[in-house]
Amino acid sequence: MLKRDCKHFPGDRPCSFHKSTGIKCDDCPHYEPVNFKILIIKLDAVGDVLRTTCILPGLKEKYPVSHITWLTRSNAKEIFFNNQFVDRVLTIETNETNYFLLSEEFDLVLNLDSSPVSSAICSSVKGKEKLGYALDEKGKVYPINPEAEEWFIMGAFDDVKKKNTRTYQSIILKIARIKTNNYPIIINLSDKEKEFAEKFLQQYKIDKSKKVVGLNTGAGPRWKFKSWTLDGFESLIKMLLDKTDFYIFLYGGPFEKDRNEYLSNLNSDRVIDTGTENSLREFFALVNLCDLLVTGDTLAMHAATALGKKIIALFGPTSANEIEDYGLITKIQSDLDCLVCYKMDCDFDPNCMNSIKPEQVYQKIIELMKE
């Protein structure tokens, strides 16, 4: 008898187990009925979506037989490749997504974005229980449950955000009513992705006996002062070239293309530009090659954390307190009073980033590489 309630049955074709072995439902040991459906809404931004994967182990502990759907944007979809906790990823840009959300009912809806778009989606879908944020009849966002109020207030008032001492992970887990200490950020690299990284090492004839320091040199177009200065990176690279035998891998996206090309020309043998047009998964695989990463508060920082790398994180306009360090992150920030301003631009001089000195970062690299 066909068991159409099984999570592995797609509806319009045989499941993977039948295709590979010919087994049918009555005798199948892989049968898993969909008894508890969860919808997670987390759209923006890619780095935030990645770090929010910390809720997944706790959700599975609380709801072990659940079926989890994650709604996000298409630029974050690759985050969930090879993720054993998420059964389905829907993207907001895809027309078919609307039909799924209109047709289905969920036992639990978690909207962890207080944006009007994600809150409107939360209000529109059918859910027996909803947590996080929704949109009222007047089109205004509101926190659904008391646990969501704290993060909502922080999003409204910069001074409250600045005073916060709790990490994002602890706040989000509280909103989702998950009691757990098991909250890793999740990236599971596939064998193919690891092979891609290995071929990169071979292409550049990297001596694997030597350490690799990664420098993530930018932060994209929105947060100019999440990025350290070009002069800072250049001075740091010269110190590393002069005083160590480390390789230096440069990371970034399209906005860092010119910067990374310039820095790689400081020494073409030891300063390697990993490319700025990699896919998200390729980027993760390349980050996995470094022993230590220097970065701002960026996607690369969250990726390196998920991959278990040592990290030196440079903070300016955003909150260092909000970042869970997992015993991996060493935080560096200036002593300026205006830190955690959440401004997109700044005309102060000195500012939060140019006041971080290359000597300070270099010394931390040496200390951490000795551990």
KOLDRENFI-22457 format. One line per 5 residues: number of its first residue (from 1); their letters; for each residue x, y, z of C-alpha. Coordinates in steps of 0.001 Angstrom, whole numbers, plus 500000, padded with zeros to 6 digits. Example, Ala and Ser with C-alpha at 12.3 -4.5 7.8 and 13.67 -1.06 7.14 Angstrom:
// KOLDRENFI-22457
1	AS	512300/495500/507800; 513670/498940/507140
***
This chain:
// KOLDRENFI-22457
1	MLKRD	500000/500000/500000; 501295/503452/499105; 502078/505515/502195; 501702/508977/500771; 502261/510636/504164
6	CKHFP	505938/509599/504143; 508396/512505/504105; 510419/510781/501359; 507535/510510/498863; 507590/513522/496465
11	GDRPC	504102/512880/495061; 504812/512844/491322; 507530/510174/491118; 509034/507260/493054; 511049/508018/496149
16	SFHKS	514834/507611/496105; 514711/504360/498079; 512355/502700/495594; 514480/503921/492687; 517686/502547/494178
21	TGIKC	516436/499215/495584; 512905/498625/494243; 511489/498462/497770; 507817/499388/498295; 506103/501077/501211
26	DDCPH	504871/497991/503107; 508387/496636/503584; 510323/499906/503714; 512416/500619/506837; 512786/504253/505776
31	YEPVN	509119/505152/506222; 508787/508425/508150; 505301/509903/508405; 505040/513681/508432; 503393/514167/511811
36	FKILI	504673/517609/512815; 505370/520273/510195; 507581/523276/510935; 508016/526358/508749; 511025/528594/509431
41	IKLDA	510948/532027/507804; 514371/533653/507634; 515009/535681/504494; 517842/538147/505132; 520810/538417/504977
46	VGDVL	522899/535439/503847; 525191/535579/506878; 522225/535902/509225; 520484/532978/507553; 523624/530891/508026
51	RTTCI	524022/531697/511716; 520310/531044/512306; 520888/527376/511409; 521889/527156/515083; 518218/526565/515929
56	LPGLK	517997/523328/513936; 519576/520816/516358; 517403/522131/519184; 514266/521954/517056; 514996/518334/516214
61	EKYPV	515613/517569/519879; 512263/519099/520806; 510368/517731/517775; 512289/514595/516717; 509793/513420/514077
66	SHITW	509246/516842/512542; 509403/517864/508890; 511200/521212/508526; 510660/523657/505668; 512899/526741/505496
71	LTRSN	511715/529773/503523; 514507/532109/502415; 515819/534031/499420; 517461/532328/496473; 520899/533721/497328
76	AKEIF	520843/531747/500594; 519475/528454/499260; 522886/526788/498974; 523373/527124/502722; 521063/524144/503161
81	FNNQF	522768/521762/500741; 523770/518612/502608; 521914/519761/505744; 520341/516751/507434; 517928/518837/509516
86	VDRVL	516071/520649/506716; 513692/518582/504599; 512721/521286/502110; 513941/524743/501121; 511539/527216/499522
91	TIETN	512648/530515/498010; 510522/533625/498048; 511356/534507/494441; 509889/531251/493064; 506229/531403/491992
96	ETNYF	505530/527825/493082; 506362/528762/496669; 503141/530759/496971; 501036/527707/496123; 502772/525540/498706
101	LLSEE	502320/528147/501417; 498665/528733/500534; 497828/525017/500459; 499626/523663/503499; 499084/523957/507220
106	FDLVL	502008/523926/509626; 502065/522860/513236; 504673/525500/514049; 505645/528660/512162; 508830/530443/513233
111	NLDSS	509394/533868/511711; 512735/535146/512947; 512800/538309/510788; 510975/541415/511981; 510862/542763/508433
116	PVSSA	507423/543627/507001; 507777/541070/504179; 508602/538066/506338; 506066/539178/508946; 503363/539404/506272
121	ICSSV	504202/535872/505162; 503940/534666/508748; 500516/536269/509103; 499329/534765/505824; 500309/531116/506240
126	KGKEK	498216/528634/508164; 499862/527600/511416; 498580/526052/514634; 501279/527879/516608; 503321/530891/515533
131	LGYAL	506401/532409/517153; 508457/535452/516258; 506949/538294/514250; 503778/538936/512265; 501908/541785/510577
136	DEKGK	498723/543245/512039; 495656/544525/510171; 497229/547978/509835; 500349/546582/508208; 502599/547022/511247
141	VYPIN	505024/544414/512559; 504496/543083/516077; 506116/540387/518249; 503849/537357/518517; 505217/535909/521752
146	PEAEE	506775/537643/524784; 510163/536091/524051; 510298/538010/520751; 509854/541451/522313; 513480/541939/523408
151	WFIMG	514938/541507/519890; 512135/543682/518483; 513013/546550/520830; 516710/546195/520019; 515891/546523/516341
156	AFDDV	514029/549771/517005; 516509/551574/519273; 520260/551688/518629; 521075/552595/522244; 519306/549457/523491
161	KKKNT	521134/547367/520893; 524445/548868/522019; 523822/547913/525654; 522909/544318/524797; 525248/541647/526175
166	RTYQS	523418/538548/524923; 524408/536662/521788; 522198/536368/518737; 522063/532618/519219; 520745/532847/522772
171	IILKI	518135/535416/521739; 516893/533428/518743; 516720/530183/520694; 514637/531960/523320; 512246/533308/520670
176	ARIKT	511838/529773/519312; 511318/528422/522857; 514192/525998/522498; 516080/525014/525625; 519392/523581/524507
181	NNYPI	523121/524151/524632; 523548/522413/521283; 523526/525290/518832; 526247/524980/516198; 526118/526907/512950
186	IINLS	525757/524221/510294; 527806/523724/507145; 528371/520174/505949; 530762/520109/503013; 530209/517343/500484
191	DKEKE	532988/515165/499104; 532688/517028/495801; 533176/520366/497537; 536217/519064/499393; 537623/517819/496087
196	FAEKF	537114/521300/494623; 539188/522773/497443; 541870/520102/497052; 542199/520895/493343; 542621/524554/494256
201	LQQYK	545590/523657/496467; 547083/521590/493681; 546557/524370/491140; 548599/526807/493229; 551120/524158/494356
206	IDKSK	550449/524869/498024; 552849/523234/500489; 550481/521579/502975; 553118/521584/505710; 552742/525366/505996
211	KVVGL	549967/527263/507745; 547369/529329/505900; 546087/532678/507157; 542879/533754/505448; 542011/537423/505019
216	NTGAG	538396/538231/504212; 538985/541721/502928; 535502/543179/502583; 531922/543123/503763; 529902/543841/500642
221	PRWKF	528361/547186/499631; 525975/547845/502519; 528281/548042/505542; 531373/550017/504479; 532826/550099/507991
226	KSWTL	532507/546401/508631; 535571/546212/506377; 539060/546903/507629; 541109/549391/505625; 543117/548482/502537
231	DGFES	546192/549996/504204; 545596/547792/507229; 545455/544622/505155; 548485/545651/503100; 550603/546341/506191
236	LIKML	549493/543080/507806; 550381/541086/504697; 553839/542646/504563; 554435/541691/508206; 553320/538120/507584
241	LDKTD	555496/537845/504480; 558515/539246/506303; 558232/537417/509624; 556492/534075/508885; 556305/531400/506216
246	FYIFL	552495/531385/506230; 550474/531370/503055; 547927/534180/502828; 544612/533399/501145; 542404/536332/500149
251	YGGPF	538622/535955/500305; 535791/538151/499125; 532956/538686/496703; 532564/540789/493558; 532955/544053/495491
256	EKDRN	536421/542951/496663; 537729/542045/493203; 540042/545032/492715; 541179/545038/496335; 542143/541366/496297
261	EYLSN	543891/541617/492940; 545986/544483/494300; 546874/542646/497520; 547740/539402/495736; 550349/541281/493698
266	LNSDR	552358/541892/496875; 553702/538348/496514; 552279/536075/493837; 553769/532920/495399; 552407/533259/498934
271	VIDTG	549468/535667/498647; 546719/533779/496841; 543506/535345/495574; 540864/532618/496012; 538525/534400/493599
276	TENSL	535534/536676/493982; 533032/534887/491738; 532799/531582/493598; 529448/530010/494376; 528420/530035/498019
281	REFFA	529403/526387/498475; 532735/526919/496709; 533367/529861/499013; 532692/527662/502043; 535049/524976/500726
286	LVNLC	537816/527531/500174; 537359/529065/503636; 537815/525558/505002; 541404/525584/503689; 542680/528234/506076
291	DLLVT	543907/527614/509608; 542900/531080/510785; 540671/533762/509261; 540862/537525/509780; 537515/539101/508948
296	GDTLA	534942/541678/509838; 531449/540846/511075; 530525/539022/507866; 529228/535882/506215; 532832/534636/506146
301	MHAAT	533015/534901/509938; 529902/532756/510372; 531149/530266/507765; 534548/529940/509428; 532805/529410/512764
306	ALGKK	530679/526623/511307; 533824/525036/509867; 535663/525148/513197; 538360/527641/512203; 540266/530032/514428
311	IIALF	538988/533536/513763; 540122/537074/514449; 537047/539253/514035; 537336/543022/513688; 534325/544964/514948
316	GPTSA	533217/548538/514401; 529620/549614/513721; 528052/546299/514775; 527922/544560/518136; 530736/542247/519197
321	NEIED	528646/541142/522183; 526008/539731/519859; 528480/537280/518312; 528701/533832/519875; 532410/533013/519909
326	YGLIT	532137/529191/520211; 535646/529222/521679; 536931/530077/518187; 536602/533848/517770; 539051/536420/519113
331	KIQSD	537370/539818/518959; 539267/543036/518252; 537712/546478/518373; 538881/550021/518966; 538208/551889/522195
336	LDCLV	536133/554631/520565; 532931/555620/522362; 530910/555559/519148; 531227/551787/518579; 528050/549838/517757
341	CYKMD	526531/552834/515973; 524990/550719/513180; 525683/553536/510720; 526152/552745/507041; 528703/555537/506635
346	CDFDP	530915/557679/508856; 533028/560825/508540; 534892/560435/511849; 538682/560258/511762; 539961/558232/513460
351	NCMNS	537091/555810/513007; 536377/552351/514367; 538254/550535/511609; 541292/552688/510838; 542070/552800/514560
356	IKPEQ	542656/549014/514577; 546394/548675/514010; 548056/545994/511847; 550565/545265/514631; 547699/544376/516954
361	VYQKI	546188/541946/514450; 549579/540451/513580; 550368/539757/517237; 547038/537956/517709; 547710/535833/514620
366	IELMK	551079/534745/516001; 549586/533950/519421; 546760/531871/517972; 548956/530019/515487; 551141/528810/518367
371	E	548185/527153/520120
***
